[in-house]
């Protein structure tokens, strides 16, 4: 409340800029109080991630902010050596970065699971169950289409709606949650088996799991007509999709098999864009938070930072 008053942010304000400002002020003050003053620095934030779309933009922000502030005040080392283009922190330091990123996420979201900031910190793929986060050691690189329906939604509101439905219909909703857990376990087994035996037979299994999971998520009340449309469009091209993130709009992912033709992918992207959606082709799994030398950044990023 004191930070809101200091920054001139109204009590009920929940816009991305207001929450990002509060998270920065809180983390900067709290880290300074614990580890010594953060020196005078200019903080410039630039991102290609849309906000409110279920892509973990707030967690990416919080992780990068935590890493920058902790490095600036000496709580973690500067891992970048002369001549290196990129470097990452030690496991112990990453755990500290993650713990502070979670504090930033709490300022923004209230009571987040912690999985988004964990993925942002360590990268790769993680399993989340009952508050416990476990990195998956071996996962294949999966090609996907990532589609933003541009329908904004609030994670906090959607989570509250799911809780209300569980309390109202426990005998109905608890088996749905158990089934979603079983889907996750089956998916994990398939993903961990794929690197040793990259058989195309695994992809139809993953596609079926996508379909079942998406139906369950609709039952839980986190679906949206825009996501239904996304699934229908991609299904017309022989592709399977599901929501990602909190649902209620936001984004969906579409699995691309190794044998999916370029023509089919381009046709699906064209039809999705015709619905007013944004669409990118990318891969699941990437390194977590990384320190870059200026020479390693591409021209677009350098230009955006210099213009800020």
Secondary structure, 3 states (H helix, E strand, C coil): CHHHHHHCCCCCCCCHHHHHHHHHHHHHHHHHHHHCCCCCCCCCCCCCCCCCCCCCHHHHHHHHHHHHHHHHCCCCCCCCCCCCCEECCCHHHHHHHHHHHHHHHHHHHCCCCCHHHHHHHHECCEEEECCEEEECCCCCCEEEEEEECCCCCCHHHHHHHHHHHHHHCHHHHHHHHHHHHHHHHHHHHHHHHHCCCCCCHHHHHHHHHHHHHHHHHHHCCCCCHHHHHHHHHHHCCCCEEEEECCCCCCEEEEEECCCCCHHHHHHHHHHHHHCCCEEEEEEECCECCCEECHHHCCHHHHHHHHHC
